[in-house]
Amino acid sequence: MPLPNSDDRPYTPKNPRNLNRQQYERLTAEIAAPYRPLRQLVYVACGASGFIGGLVFLAQIASGREIGSALPNFALQVGVVALMVFLFRLEQRAEARSPKSK
């Protein structure tokens, strides 16, 4: 005779406070990945900042002014943009693997 809490039956979490199914799924997705939209916003903002900085340093390199200091700064800005694109794509893949929130 199986016990009431045995692993023979699937675990179905109880829906607290009688939330509708859509609200409950959205909350469980937020529990699985808290602050995901905020992180994505930070990635976009930092990527945009790096892109604008890259344009500034690219213009400085193109004009021939202070190339010695502009070139490492331009490389840093390109690295920032590449890192933000990587992190944003990583976040998107994680969101695709997680349960749907919509």
Backbone as JSON, one array per atom type, in Angstrom:
{
  "sequence": "MPLPNSDDRPYTPKNPRNLNRQQYERLTAEIAAPYRPLRQLVYVACGASGFIGGLVFLAQIASGREIGSALPNFALQVGVVALMVFLFRLEQRAEARSPKSK",
  "N": [[0.84, -1.17, 0.0], [0.76, 2.09, -1.03], [2.19, 5.0, 0.41], [0.69, 8.16, 1.33], [2.34, 10.3, 0.56], [4.1, 9.28, -1.3], [6.39, 8.69, -4.07], [4.99, 7.76, -6.21], [2.92, 9.08, -7.46], [2.49, 12.04, -9.39], [3.72, 15.22, -8.34], [1.67, 17.85, -7.68], [1.53, 21.18, -7.37], [-0.27, 23.16, -5.04], [-2.65, 25.67, -5.73], [-2.33, 28.67, -4.42], [-4.47, 31.04, -2.83], [-6.4, 31.02, -4.79], [-5.61, 31.8, -7.45], [-5.81, 32.58, -10.94], [-4.95, 30.39, -13.68], [-3.11, 31.53, -15.5], [-1.98, 33.68, -14.07], [-0.78, 32.25, -12.0], [1.13, 30.7, -13.38], [2.75, 32.74, -14.39], [3.79, 33.8, -12.0], [5.19, 31.57, -10.98], [7.14, 31.34, -12.98], [8.51, 33.73, -12.55], [9.55, 33.22, -10.05], [11.34, 31.23, -10.69], [13.22, 32.61, -12.23], [14.16, 35.34, -11.04], [13.88, 38.85, -11.52], [14.5, 38.89, -14.27], [13.54, 40.5, -16.5], [14.53, 43.0, -15.67], [17.29, 42.57, -15.62], [17.69, 42.14, -18.37], [17.04, 44.66, -19.34], [19.13, 46.16, -18.22], [21.27, 45.02, -19.61], [20.68, 45.84, -22.23], [20.79, 48.63, -21.92], [23.49, 49.04, -21.1], [24.76, 47.95, -23.33], [23.91, 49.74, -25.32], [25.12, 52.07, -24.38], [27.81, 51.35, -24.6], [27.91, 51.07, -27.37], [27.44, 53.7, -28.27], [29.67, 54.95, -27.12], [31.63, 53.57, -28.52], [31.18, 54.53, -31.1], [31.95, 57.2, -30.73], [34.69, 56.94, -30.11], [35.52, 55.68, -32.43], [35.09, 57.69, -34.31], [36.96, 59.48, -33.36], [39.31, 58.06, -33.85], [39.15, 57.88, -36.62], [39.45, 60.55, -37.31], [42.03, 60.94, -36.63], [42.99, 61.94, -34.27], [44.68, 61.72, -31.23], [45.27, 58.86, -31.31], [46.62, 56.9, -29.93], [45.48, 56.78, -27.37], [42.82, 56.54, -27.98], [42.42, 54.14, -29.36], [42.74, 51.84, -27.53], [40.55, 52.45, -25.88], [38.43, 52.32, -27.67], [38.55, 49.58, -28.28], [37.86, 48.56, -25.79], [35.19, 49.46, -25.61], [34.03, 48.03, -27.7], [34.38, 45.48, -26.67], [32.68, 45.66, -24.44], [30.18, 45.93, -25.68], [30.09, 43.47, -27.03], [30.09, 41.71, -24.84], [27.65, 42.4, -23.6], [25.83, 41.69, -25.59], [26.29, 38.92, -25.65], [25.5, 38.21, -23.0], [22.81, 39.01, -23.07], [21.77, 37.3, -25.05], [22.24, 34.86, -23.78], [20.48, 35.09, -21.65], [18.08, 35.15, -23.1], [18.04, 32.55, -24.17], [17.84, 31.08, -21.8], [15.35, 31.91, -20.99], [13.79, 30.82, -22.99], [14.04, 28.14, -22.42], [12.85, 27.91, -19.95], [9.65, 27.54, -18.25], [6.78, 28.75, -20.0], [5.83, 32.11, -19.61], [3.74, 33.54, -20.51]],
  "CA": [[0.0, 0.0, 0.0], [1.62, 3.27, -1.08], [1.95, 6.08, 1.36], [0.11, 9.34, 0.68], [3.38, 11.18, 0.02], [5.09, 8.5, -2.03], [6.75, 9.23, -5.37], [4.24, 7.08, -7.26], [2.05, 10.03, -8.15], [3.19, 13.31, -9.65], [3.48, 16.32, -7.41], [0.96, 18.99, -8.26], [1.48, 22.23, -6.35], [-1.59, 23.74, -4.82], [-2.79, 27.03, -6.19], [-2.73, 29.49, -3.27], [-5.33, 32.22, -2.99], [-7.26, 30.84, -5.96], [-5.16, 32.55, -8.61], [-6.11, 31.89, -12.18], [-3.82, 29.61, -14.17], [-2.14, 32.41, -16.14], [-1.26, 34.39, -13.01], [0.04, 31.29, -11.28], [2.28, 30.36, -14.23], [3.64, 33.91, -14.43], [4.47, 33.88, -10.71], [6.18, 30.5, -10.87], [8.25, 31.69, -13.87], [9.26, 34.79, -11.88], [10.3, 32.58, -8.97], [12.45, 30.49, -11.31], [14.22, 33.57, -12.72], [13.77, 36.66, -10.57], [14.46, 40.07, -12.11], [14.99, 38.68, -15.64], [13.34, 41.7, -17.34], [15.42, 44.07, -15.22], [18.63, 42.24, -16.13], [17.71, 42.38, -19.81], [17.07, 46.11, -19.52], [20.49, 46.6, -17.91], [22.11, 44.59, -20.73], [20.4, 46.72, -23.37], [21.3, 49.98, -21.61], [24.96, 49.02, -21.14], [25.15, 47.74, -24.71], [23.71, 51.0, -26.04], [26.17, 52.98, -23.93], [29.05, 50.92, -25.24], [27.82, 51.36, -28.8], [27.63, 55.14, -28.44], [31.07, 55.2, -26.83], [32.41, 53.05, -29.64], [31.07, 55.48, -32.21], [32.74, 58.37, -30.4], [36.11, 56.62, -30.25], [35.77, 55.4, -33.85], [35.22, 58.99, -34.96], [38.24, 60.04, -32.93], [40.35, 57.33, -34.59], [39.04, 58.27, -38.03], [39.96, 61.91, -37.48], [43.47, 60.91, -36.41], [43.34, 62.62, -33.02], [45.01, 60.9, -30.06], [45.01, 57.46, -31.65], [47.22, 56.07, -28.89], [44.54, 56.58, -26.26], [41.49, 56.22, -28.49], [42.35, 52.75, -29.82], [42.36, 50.94, -26.43], [39.2, 52.77, -25.42], [37.52, 51.76, -28.68], [38.55, 48.13, -28.07], [37.08, 48.32, -24.58], [33.78, 49.66, -25.92], [33.62, 46.87, -28.52], [34.27, 44.37, -25.72], [31.46, 45.86, -23.62], [29.02, 45.61, -26.53], [30.09, 42.02, -27.26], [29.69, 41.07, -23.59], [26.23, 42.62, -23.37], [25.1, 40.86, -26.56], [26.41, 37.56, -25.17], [24.66, 38.04, -21.81], [21.4, 39.12, -23.46], [21.41, 36.04, -25.73], [22.2, 33.82, -22.76], [19.22, 35.31, -20.94], [17.0, 34.75, -24.0], [18.03, 31.08, -24.22], [17.32, 30.61, -20.52], [13.91, 32.19, -20.98], [13.15, 29.86, -23.89], [14.05, 26.83, -21.75], [11.99, 27.95, -18.77], [8.22, 27.47, -18.58], [6.23, 29.96, -20.6], [5.21, 33.04, -18.65], [2.62, 34.24, -21.13]],
  "C": [[0.89, 1.24, 0.0], [1.21, 4.31, -0.05], [1.39, 7.3, 0.64], [1.15, 10.26, 0.04], [4.45, 10.43, -0.76], [5.34, 9.14, -3.4], [5.99, 8.57, -6.5], [3.35, 8.03, -8.05], [2.79, 11.35, -8.34], [2.78, 14.37, -8.63], [2.79, 17.45, -8.16], [0.86, 20.06, -7.18], [0.07, 22.81, -6.25], [-1.56, 25.21, -5.22], [-3.24, 27.9, -5.02], [-3.59, 30.68, -3.69], [-6.15, 32.18, -4.27], [-6.89, 31.76, -7.13], [-5.57, 31.82, -9.88], [-4.83, 31.28, -12.73], [-2.72, 30.5, -14.77], [-1.32, 33.17, -15.08], [-0.32, 33.46, -12.26], [1.29, 30.91, -12.08], [3.27, 31.52, -14.3], [4.43, 34.03, -13.13], [5.51, 32.78, -10.55], [7.36, 30.75, -11.8], [9.11, 32.78, -13.24], [10.07, 34.22, -10.71], [11.5, 31.85, -9.54], [13.56, 31.43, -11.77], [13.84, 34.98, -12.29], [14.54, 37.78, -11.29], [14.99, 39.87, -13.53], [14.74, 39.91, -16.51], [14.26, 42.85, -16.95], [16.85, 43.82, -15.71], [18.72, 42.51, -17.62], [17.75, 43.87, -20.11], [18.47, 46.67, -19.25], [21.43, 46.22, -19.05], [21.92, 45.5, -21.94], [20.98, 48.11, -23.12], [22.82, 50.03, -21.67], [25.47, 48.78, -22.55], [25.0, 49.01, -25.54], [24.77, 52.02, -25.65], [27.51, 52.63, -24.56], [29.07, 51.21, -26.72], [28.06, 52.84, -29.07], [29.09, 55.51, -28.16], [31.98, 54.71, -27.94], [32.36, 53.96, -30.84], [31.93, 56.73, -31.96], [34.23, 58.08, -30.61], [36.46, 56.26, -31.69], [35.92, 56.71, -34.62], [36.55, 59.65, -34.59], [39.4, 59.36, -33.66], [40.34, 57.75, -36.05], [39.59, 59.67, -38.28], [41.47, 61.99, -37.24], [43.92, 61.6, -35.14], [43.58, 61.61, -31.91], [44.71, 59.42, -30.28], [45.54, 56.53, -30.56], [46.29, 55.82, -27.72], [43.15, 56.18, -26.74], [41.35, 54.75, -28.87], [42.04, 51.77, -28.68], [40.95, 51.2, -25.9], [38.15, 52.23, -26.39], [37.42, 50.25, -28.51], [37.74, 47.76, -26.83], [35.59, 48.45, -24.85], [33.24, 48.5, -26.77], [33.46, 45.65, -27.62], [33.02, 44.46, -24.86], [30.23, 45.48, -24.43], [28.95, 44.11, -26.75], [29.65, 41.26, -26.01], [28.19, 41.23, -23.35], [25.38, 41.8, -24.35], [25.13, 39.4, -26.11], [25.48, 37.31, -23.98], [23.17, 38.11, -22.16], [20.95, 37.84, -24.16], [21.34, 34.88, -24.76], [20.89, 33.9, -21.98], [18.03, 34.87, -21.8], [16.9, 33.23, -24.09], [17.48, 30.5, -22.93], [15.83, 30.82, -20.44], [13.17, 31.21, -21.87], [13.07, 28.48, -23.25], [13.09, 26.78, -20.57], [10.53, 27.85, -19.19], [7.72, 28.81, -19.1], [5.55, 30.82, -19.53], [4.02, 33.76, -19.24], [1.56, 33.28, -21.6]]
}
